[in-house]
Amino acid sequence: MNPILQLYRGYANEEELIVMGHVFKRTYDYDFQKKNFKNASSIINQFRIKTLENFDVYLKFRDKEIHTKTLDDGYFKFCIPLDEETHFGWIEYEVFIKYESKIITSKGSFIRPHKGKLGIISDIDDTFLISHTPNIFKKIYILLFKNVNDRKVFKDVVSHYQALSAAGRSNREEENAFFYVSSSEWNLYRFIVKFTKIHHLPRAVILLKDIKRGVTDFFMSGRGNHDHKFDKVKHVLEFYPNLKYVLLGDDSQQDPILYERICKIFPVTVSAVYIRQTGKTKKSEVTTIMKNLESLDVAVCYFKESSEAIQHSKSIGIIK
């Protein structure tokens, strides 16, 4: 059986290109049309993968061929200095691996954001994808028995995200940089890409948690320590220091706390923080955090319906 090469969307600034992926010894197709128990087995199979460590991987970019090896979990990452300027927008790149006498090639894309003032970082579960994270049993049931076509977004969330993507742009082909940062694992990457395409959400760099390699890990998916989200958001703000950021999350887990930490470290970088209310009432601890962010001159919106977030974005001039 040939190794399988999975690429993820990368990103670049004026000086550096970052692209990443996994090399699998074994993986299973995810049939997005399966329903009920067939969908459940398909989802669980995404956690039955086997990876290849210390496997040779080659990046082809422009006239260069750059070699690295996978880490213990099959993950690879190229951080490449750019010695000449790339154009803006989404740009294609190519990675290949060698197996016996075969060359296995895959093409991915990375973004170099158009010059502008806005970057958007959003959580996924219960921020735009209805997941019922506080109820672990309901969350697992929906993930297992609702296929990607049956999963739902919150009302008006797509309109808000599309408006943020186009904010300040006169050219419809130009978009603001979007990042989806989640505590879901790389195992669910294909599901997330498919879901965002179905609902016409902005194309984004997707940054997820370390891959899991066992069925028992499925039942802990998206749970545990959330520090990786903080590290990834912090990295994005450091990588693009000249952008102003809009951060979107929800109150079901740690987003308000993580975003408060980010705003304290980057006191002139974050323009607005949006937190979706997932329960029947607002949480007092989240309200306290939002008031504290306002004292740092960050615009805040703790909302139940996305229509409230849209009106807030209009009121502060982010979108029209």
URRAVEN-V134859 format. One record per residue. N is the residue number from 1. RES is the residue in one small letter. PHI is phi in whole degrees, -180 to 180 (* if undefined). PSI is psi in whole degrees, -180 to 180 (999 if undefined). OMEGA is omega in whole degrees, 0 to 359 (NA if undefined). Layout:
BEGIN
N;RES;PHI;PSI;OMEGA  N;RES;PHI;PSI;OMEGA
END
This chain:
BEGIN
1;m;*;131;181  2;n;-72;147;171  3;p;-61;158;182  4;i;-117;131;183  5;l;-108;118;179  6;q;-114;122;178  7;l;-106;152;177  8;y;-119;160;179  9;r;-66;135;180  10;g;-108;-171;183  11;y;-156;156;183  12;a;-146;152;168  13;n;-119;-159;183  14;e;-69;-20;189  15;e;-121;-16;188  16;e;-147;145;174  17;l;-115;135;177  18;i;-126;120;174  19;v;-133;154;187  20;m;-153;169;179  21;g;-180;-169;176  22;h;-132;154;168  23;v;-116;123;182  24;f;-108;142;169  25;k;-82;-36;179  26;r;-147;137;173  27;t;-149;174;182  28;y;-128;141;176  29;d;-64;146;172  30;y;-106;109;179  31;d;-83;109;186  32;f;-71;-10;182  33;q;-96;-10;183  34;k;-66;150;181  35;k;-126;161;174  36;n;53;-126;186  37;f;-68;-29;177  38;k;-67;-39;176  39;n;-67;-40;180  40;a;-61;-46;180  41;s;-66;-35;179  42;s;-66;-42;178  43;i;-66;-47;181  44;i;-61;-36;179  45;n;-62;-24;178  46;q;-66;-15;178  47;f;-105;8;179  48;r;-104;22;184  49;i;-75;159;171  50;k;-125;135;184  51;t;-108;165;179  52;l;-115;119;180  53;e;-92;153;177  54;n;55;35;182  55;f;-95;138;183  56;d;-69;131;180  57;v;-132;141;184  58;y;-128;130;176  59;l;-102;129;173  60;k;-106;117;179  61;f;-143;122;188  62;r;56;-127;182  63;d;-101;17;183  64;k;-109;150;173  65;e;-126;115;188  66;i;-115;134;187  67;h;-110;135;169  68;t;-144;-176;178  69;k;-131;154;180  70;t;-72;155;174  71;l;-81;-175;185  72;d;-60;-30;182  73;d;-99;18;178  74;g;82;1;182  75;y;-83;141;173  76;f;-132;154;181  77;k;-149;127;175  78;f;-104;121;171  79;c;-113;105;192  80;i;-116;125;174  81;p;-67;139;178  82;l;-99;122;181  83;d;-100;-2;173  84;e;-146;153;190  85;e;-74;138;172  86;t;-94;164;175  87;h;-79;176;186  88;f;-95;165;178  89;g;94;-160;181  90;w;-86;130;185  91;i;-128;140;182  92;e;-83;145;171  93;y;-135;166;185  94;e;-136;135;177  95;v;-127;145;175  96;f;-140;157;175  97;i;-128;160;179  98;k;-116;135;177  99;y;-141;116;186  100;e;55;-119;180  101;s;-100;8;185  102;k;-101;150;170  103;i;-115;122;182  104;i;-107;119;187  105;t;-117;144;174  106;s;-140;145;179  107;k;-111;136;177  108;g;-128;-171;179  109;s;-139;153;174  110;f;-134;159;180  111;i;-111;136;162  112;r;-114;110;188  113;p;-59;140;172  114;h;-60;149;179  115;k;-59;131;183  116;g;-179;-164;188  117;k;-120;-1;191  118;l;-129;133;169  119;g;-127;143;183  120;i;-122;129;178  121;i;-122;124;183  122;s;-129;140;165  123;d;-70;172;182  124;i;-112;-69;186  125;d;-65;123;179  126;d;66;11;169  127;t;-102;-49;168  128;f;-126;-26;178  129;l;-97;120;180  130;i;-69;116;188  131;s;-130;-16;180  132;h;57;48;183  133;t;-57;-39;181  134;p;-61;-27;179  135;n;-103;94;187  136;i;-59;-36;182  137;f;-70;-40;178  138;k;-69;-39;179  139;k;-60;-47;181  140;i;-66;-40;179  141;y;-59;-47;181  142;i;-66;-42;179  143;l;-62;-38;182  144;l;-78;-43;194  145;f;-109;-1;174  146;k;-113;115;181  147;n;-76;175;189  148;v;-60;-30;180  149;n;-74;-21;181  150;d;-95;-11;180  151;r;-75;151;190  152;k;-120;153;168  153;v;-102;162;175  154;f;-71;148;179  155;k;-58;134;176  156;d;72;-2;182  157;v;-68;-35;180  158;v;-66;-41;178  159;s;-61;-41;179  160;h;-64;-47;183  161;y;-67;-39;178  162;q;-65;-38;178  163;a;-66;-41;177  164;l;-65;-39;180  165;s;-62;-36;183  166;a;-95;-3;187  167;a;-58;128;177  168;g;76;8;182  169;r;-106;127;175  170;s;-90;-25;179  171;n;-95;121;184  172;r;-66;-21;180  173;e;-80;-16;178  174;e;-91;138;179  175;e;-133;151;173  176;n;-72;153;181  177;a;-68;128;180  178;f;-119;138;177  179;f;-131;130;172  180;y;-104;116;183  181;v;-118;124;189  182;s;-141;160;172  183;s;-87;0;170  184;s;-68;156;183  185;e;-91;165;178  186;w;-58;-21;178  187;n;-54;-31;185  188;l;-99;14;184  189;y;-59;-48;183  190;r;-65;-37;176  191;f;-61;-46;182  192;i;-65;-44;178  193;v;-60;-47;181  194;k;-62;-44;181  195;f;-62;-46;182  196;t;-66;-33;177  197;k;-69;-43;180  198;i;-57;-40;186  199;h;-98;9;175  200;h;58;36;172  201;l;-77;155;183  202;p;-57;140;174  203;r;-64;133;189  204;a;-142;157;164  205;v;-72;132;183  206;i;-113;124;183  207;l;-121;115;188  208;l;-121;-179;184  209;k;-87;160;181  210;d;-50;142;184  211;i;-66;149;176  212;k;-106;150;185  213;r;-132;40;178  214;g;-161;148;182  215;v;-61;-38;181  216;t;-63;-28;178  217;d;-66;-24;181  218;f;-57;-40;186  219;f;-74;-9;174  220;m;-107;10;184  221;s;-58;131;177  222;g;80;0;183  223;r;-110;-178;180  224;g;89;-156;185  225;n;-67;137;181  226;h;-107;13;182  227;d;-62;-27;180  228;h;-62;-33;178  229;k;-65;-44;177  230;f;-58;-47;181  231;d;-62;-40;182  232;k;-72;-41;177  233;v;-64;-44;178  234;k;-59;-42;179  235;h;-61;-44;180  236;v;-61;-44;180  237;l;-65;-34;177  238;e;-74;-33;183  239;f;-74;-34;178  240;y;-122;74;188  241;p;-72;-16;185  242;n;-94;1;176  243;l;-89;154;168  244;k;-99;138;191  245;y;-113;145;168  246;v;-112;124;180  247;l;-109;130;181  248;l;-124;133;179  249;g;-155;-160;180  250;d;-145;172;186  251;d;-98;14;183  252;s;-79;-23;180  253;q;-135;-119;190  254;q;-110;7;185  255;d;-54;-48;181  256;p;-59;-42;181  257;i;-67;-44;180  258;l;-63;-44;182  259;y;-69;-33;176  260;e;-63;-43;178  261;r;-61;-43;180  262;i;-61;-46;182  263;c;-64;-33;178  264;k;-70;-33;180  265;i;-81;-33;181  266;f;-118;74;190  267;p;-70;-14;179  268;v;-117;6;189  269;t;-100;-37;184  270;v;-90;123;180  271;s;-88;-39;186  272;a;-153;148;176  273;v;-127;129;179  274;y;-118;126;179  275;i;-124;122;179  276;r;-82;134;175  277;q;-81;119;184  278;t;-99;-17;179  279;g;-102;-172;181  280;k;-74;-27;181  281;t;-130;158;177  282;k;-72;146;179  283;k;-87;131;185  284;s;-63;-37;181  285;e;-67;-33;178  286;v;-72;-42;177  287;t;-58;-41;178  288;t;-62;-43;179  289;i;-63;-43;182  290;m;-65;-38;177  291;k;-65;-38;178  292;n;-66;-39;178  293;l;-65;-38;177  294;e;-61;-35;179  295;s;-69;-14;175  296;l;-97;13;181  297;d;64;32;172  298;v;-101;129;176  299;a;-72;134;184  300;v;-129;152;176  301;c;-148;114;177  302;y;-105;105;196  303;f;-127;155;174  304;k;-96;-44;182  305;e;-112;143;181  306;s;-63;-23;177  307;s;-61;-33;176  308;e;-66;-42;180  309;a;-66;-38;178  310;i;-63;-46;180  311;q;-63;-39;178  312;h;-64;-46;179  313;s;-60;-37;176  314;k;-68;-40;185  315;s;-67;-28;180  316;i;-100;4;172  317;g;83;12;178  318;i;-72;-44;178  319;i;-124;164;180  320;k;-95;999;NA
END
